[in-house]
Amino acid sequence: MASEIKQLDQLLKELPPESQAEVRDFVESLINKRQRKSNGHLRQTWASGLEDYREQFTSLELQKKSLDWRGD
């Protein structure tokens, strides 16, 4: 592993500064992505996903239904 880090370090030194910045940004985005996956917090990317059912169910019924659909 240490040799791989040295190889990466050498490759980085060969890049121009703007490309080094891109690599840094990419590595930071990989770290952030991994942290988001591992933190276990519920993301609300599904917001408005049940909009089609609003005429069929009340908000409380939708909440219960969504738990059923998720398997909770």
N, C-alpha and C positions, 0 to 999 in steps of 0.2 A: 504494500500500500504506500509506503514512504517513497518508493521509487516511482510510483504512478504520480504522486503529488509533485515530485521533482520534475517529471516529464511535463506535466501540465504547467508547472511554473515556467519551464523553459519555453514551451510553446507560447505562453502568454507574453513573455518578454519579446518574442519575435513579432508580435502584432503591434500595429500603430495604436497610439493612445485611445482613439475613438473606438477601435475594435475591442480593446481591453475593457472599455466602459460597457460595450454591448455584452461581452461575456459576463461581466460582473452583474449586469441587470438580469441576464438570463439565469444565472446561478441563484440570485436572490428570488426570482420568480419561482424557481423550482423549490426552494426552501419554503417560501410562503404557501405554495400549493400543498406541500407535504404537511405543513402545520395546520392548514385548514382541514385537511382530511383527518388528521389525528386529534383535533380538539373536541370532536364529538358534539359540537353545537348544532342545533337545528337551523338549517338555512331556510329562508322563506322564498326561494326562487319559484315556488309554485303559486305565489300570490295571484289571485284572479283565475286560478286554474279551475275552480268550481263554479265559475260565473254562469255556466250553462244551466246549473241546477237551482239557481236562486228563486225561480218561479215555482219550483217543485217542493222545496224544503225551506224551513226557517233556518236561521243561522245556527241555532243550537242543534237542530236535526242534521244540518250539514257537518257540523263539528263531529257529532257522533258517527255519522256515515263515513266521514273521512278516516276516522280511527278504525272503523270496520274494514274499509278498503285497504288500509295500510297493514292490517293484521294485528293491530295492538289490542 
